[in-house]
């Protein structure tokens, strides 16, 4: 079962965005802030927790800033206007300004890594008032090119339809647990719905459940210009760490190409799928600590 998530030391809703966005902070008061961008799009920050709270112990310590991106989690909206990459980048800039963390180090996971790339690209060309961070970390970055995304979708579907997962799904239906314990059934059903992201499906039991708002996911992905991002990578010019599991359904070569374009440090985690903070937390923490210590020494 997932571990309990500690209460944040501070939290609230933004006032400087056109839609109120939920934010929270963990870690050390007065330490260097680090902004953490969750995946999705259309998801919410808390499925990164509690495991990624270990970021607060890196280097000399960090004040961790999370927020639910527009349309997901506690930042839901009834506004029918399509939510795009530009919407998310503008929100990121506004959240950072309001919380006084503009220009802070940046960490993005999955889709959040792609949002980080869009944000630093905007900082570089000044198309949005975003301040360039001194460095950033991209964990399991989502693919921005259509061919890589198609490869990912096909591999994830293959895994979800594998005999192993199909057998686990049949076992759940035959167990009778749905009638006895609805909460346990929902938890197990969630684990099986994300099993394909993991090198070992049983590890999904340690992931905090989440939901994705479909319309946000669809409109955001439709607005991604992968070729523009690929072309912008060499000009970003800040120290970057890219970390990717060797058994992530997202192609390893997609992440490697991102790292190469950025001139970034690239670390491959062995026996690891898409969720290294659950599957290989110690190896991930070591890679992060090595990178951060080199930036803050």
C-alpha positions in Angstrom: 0.0 0.0 0.0 1.1 3.6 -0.6 2.9 5.4 2.3 1.1 8.2 4.1 1.8 11.7 2.8 2.9 14.3 5.4 1.0 17.5 5.9 2.8 20.4 4.0 4.3 23.0 6.2 2.5 25.7 4.1 -0.2 25.6 1.3 -2.8 27.7 -0.4 -4.3 28.9 -3.6 -2.8 31.4 -6.0 -4.3 34.8 -6.6 -2.2 35.9 -9.5 -3.4 33.3 -12.0 -6.7 33.5 -13.9 -7.7 30.3 -12.3 -6.8 29.6 -8.6 -4.0 27.0 -8.5 -3.2 24.9 -5.4 0.4 25.1 -4.1 2.2 23.6 -1.1 5.7 23.6 0.4 7.7 21.0 2.2 11.3 20.9 3.4 13.5 23.5 5.1 12.3 27.0 5.8 14.8 29.5 4.5 16.6 27.0 2.3 17.1 27.4 -1.5 13.7 26.8 -3.1 13.3 24.0 -5.7 10.2 24.0 -7.9 8.9 20.5 -8.7 6.7 19.9 -11.7 4.4 16.8 -11.7 3.5 14.7 -14.7 0.3 14.2 -16.6 -0.7 16.5 -18.2 -4.0 16.8 -16.2 -2.7 15.0 -13.1 -1.7 16.5 -9.7 1.4 16.8 -7.5 0.7 14.3 -4.7 1.4 11.1 -6.6 5.1 12.2 -6.4 4.8 11.9 -2.6 6.0 10.9 -0.1 9.0 9.6 -1.9 10.2 12.8 -3.6 10.2 14.6 -0.4 13.7 13.2 -0.1 14.6 16.1 -2.5 14.6 18.3 0.6 17.7 16.5 1.9 19.9 17.0 -1.2 23.0 19.2 -1.0 22.6 21.8 1.7 18.8 21.2 1.8 15.9 22.6 -0.2 12.5 24.3 0.3 10.3 22.2 -2.0 7.5 24.0 -3.9 4.8 21.9 -5.6 1.6 23.0 -7.3 -1.3 21.3 -9.1 -1.2 22.4 -12.7 -4.3 23.9 -14.2 -7.1 21.5 -14.7 -6.0 18.7 -12.4 -6.1 17.9 -8.7 -7.1 20.9 -6.5 -6.6 23.2 -9.5 -9.7 22.1 -11.5 -11.6 24.5 -13.6 -14.9 24.6 -15.4 -13.6 27.0 -18.0 -14.0 25.3 -21.4 -11.1 27.1 -23.0 -8.5 24.5 -24.1 -5.5 24.3 -21.8 -2.3 24.3 -23.8 1.5 24.3 -23.3 1.4 28.1 -23.4 -1.3 28.1 -20.6 0.9 25.9 -18.4 4.1 28.0 -19.0 2.2 31.2 -18.2 0.8 29.6 -15.0 4.3 28.4 -14.1 5.7 31.9 -14.4 2.8 33.4 -12.3 3.1 30.8 -9.6 6.8 31.3 -9.3 6.4 35.1 -9.1 3.6 34.9 -6.5 5.5 32.5 -4.3 8.8 34.4 -4.7 10.7 31.5 -6.3 11.2 32.8 -9.8 14.6 31.6 -11.1 14.7 28.7 -8.6 16.3 25.3 -9.5 13.7 23.2 -11.4 12.8 19.5 -11.4 10.3 18.0 -13.8 9.0 14.5 -13.8 7.6 12.9 -17.0 5.3 15.5 -18.6 6.6 17.9 -16.0 10.1 17.5 -17.6 8.6 18.6 -20.9 6.9 21.5 -19.2 10.3 22.4 -17.7 11.8 22.4 -21.2 9.1 24.7 -22.5 9.6 27.0 -19.5 13.3 27.4 -19.9 12.8 27.8 -23.7 10.5 30.7 -22.9 13.0 32.2 -20.5 15.7 32.0 -23.2 13.6 33.7 -25.9 11.8 36.0 -23.4 8.4 35.1 -25.0 7.0 34.7 -21.4 8.4 36.5 -18.3 10.1 33.4 -17.0 13.5 33.6 -15.2 16.1 31.0 -16.2 16.9 28.6 -13.4 20.6 28.0 -12.6 20.1 24.3 -13.3 17.4 21.7 -13.8 16.7 18.0 -13.4 14.5 16.0 -15.8 13.3 12.6 -14.5 11.8 10.1 -17.0 11.1 12.9 -19.5 8.0 12.5 -21.7 8.7 12.2 -25.4 8.1 15.4 -27.4 8.4 13.9 -30.9 5.4 12.1 -32.4 7.4 9.0 -33.4 8.7 8.5 -29.9 5.3 9.1 -28.4 3.8 6.4 -30.7 6.5 4.0 -29.7 5.7 4.7 -26.0 2.0 4.3 -26.5 2.5 0.9 -28.3 4.9 -0.4 -25.7 2.6 0.6 -22.8 -0.4 -1.1 -24.4 1.7 -4.2 -25.0 2.6 -4.3 -21.4 -0.9 -3.7 -20.2 -2.2 -6.6 -22.3 0.6 -8.9 -21.4 -0.3 -12.4 -19.9 1.2 -11.4 -16.6 -1.0 -8.3 -16.1 -4.0 -10.0 -17.6 -3.6 -12.8 -15.1 -3.4 -10.3 -12.2 -6.5 -8.6 -13.5 -8.4 -11.9 -13.7 -7.2 -12.8 -10.2 -8.6 -9.5 -8.9 -12.0 -10.1 -10.5 -12.1 -13.7 -9.1 -11.1 -12.6 -5.6 -14.5 -11.3 -4.5 -12.7 -8.4 -2.8 -14.9 -5.8 -4.6 -17.9 -6.8 -2.4 -15.9 -7.2 0.8 -13.6 -4.1 0.7 -14.4 -1.5 -2.0 -11.3 0.6 -1.0 -8.9 -2.3 -1.4 -10.5 -3.2 -4.7 -10.1 0.4 -6.0 -6.5 0.5 -4.9 -5.7 -2.8 -6.6 -7.5 -1.7 -9.8 -5.4 1.4 -9.8 -2.2 -0.6 -9.4 -3.1 -2.7 -12.4 -4.0 0.3 -14.5 -0.5 1.6 -14.2 1.4 -1.7 -14.1 2.8 -1.3 -17.5 4.8 1.7 -16.4 6.9 -0.4 -14.0 9.7 -2.9 -14.6 8.0 -5.1 -12.1 4.2 -4.7 -11.9 4.1 -5.5 -8.2 6.0 -2.3 -7.5 2.9 -0.3 -8.5 1.5 -1.0 -5.0 3.9 1.7 -3.6 2.6 4.5 -6.0 0.2 7.1 -4.5 -3.0 6.9 -6.7 -3.8 9.7 -9.1 -6.3 10.7 -11.7 -5.8 12.5 -15.0 -8.3 14.9 -16.4 -8.7 13.7 -20.0 -9.6 17.0 -21.7 -6.5 18.7 -20.2 -4.3 15.8 -21.3 -5.7 15.9 -24.8 -5.6 19.7 -25.4 -2.1 20.0 -23.9 -0.6 17.2 -26.0 -2.2 18.6 -29.1 -0.4 21.9 -28.5 3.1 20.4 -28.2 5.5 21.3 -31.0 8.1 18.6 -30.7 10.4 19.9 -33.5 10.5 23.3 -32.0 11.5 21.9 -28.6 14.2 19.7 -30.3 15.6 22.7 -32.1 15.7 24.8 -29.0 17.6 22.3 -26.8 21.2 23.4 -27.7 20.4 27.0 -26.9 19.1 26.4 -23.4 22.6 26.3 -22.0 22.1 25.5 -18.3 23.5 22.5 -16.4 21.0 19.7 -16.6 20.6 16.1 -15.3 18.5 13.7 -17.3 17.6 10.4 -15.5 15.7 7.5 -17.2 15.0 3.9 -16.4 16.3 1.2 -18.7 12.9 -0.4 -18.7 10.7 2.7 -19.0 8.1 2.3 -21.7 9.2 5.7 -23.0 12.1 4.8 -25.3 15.5 5.2 -23.6 16.8 6.8 -26.8 14.2 9.5 -26.6 15.6 10.6 -23.2 19.2 10.1 -24.4 18.5 12.4 -27.4 17.1 15.0 -25.0 20.2 14.9 -22.9 22.5 15.0 -25.9 20.6 18.1 -27.3 21.0 19.8 -23.9 24.6 18.8 -23.4 23.3 17.3 -20.2 24.5 14.6 -17.8 22.6 11.4 -18.6 22.1 8.7 -16.0 20.4 5.3 -16.8 18.9 3.5 -13.9 19.0 -0.3 -14.1 15.9 -2.5 -13.7 13.7 0.6 -13.6 10.6 1.6 -15.4 8.9 5.0 -15.5 8.7 5.7 -11.8 12.3 5.6 -10.4 11.3 7.3 -7.2 9.3 4.2 -6.4 11.3 1.5 -8.2 14.9 2.6 -7.6 14.8 5.4 -5.0 18.3 4.9 -3.7 19.9 4.9 -7.1 17.8 8.0 -8.1 18.8 9.8 -4.9 22.4 9.1 -5.5 22.3 10.5 -9.0 20.5 13.6 -7.8 22.8 14.1 -4.9 25.9 13.8 -7.1 24.5 16.4 -9.5 23.3 18.8 -6.9 26.4 18.7 -4.8 28.4 19.6 -7.9 26.2 22.6 -8.4 26.1 23.8 -4.8 29.7 23.0 -3.6 
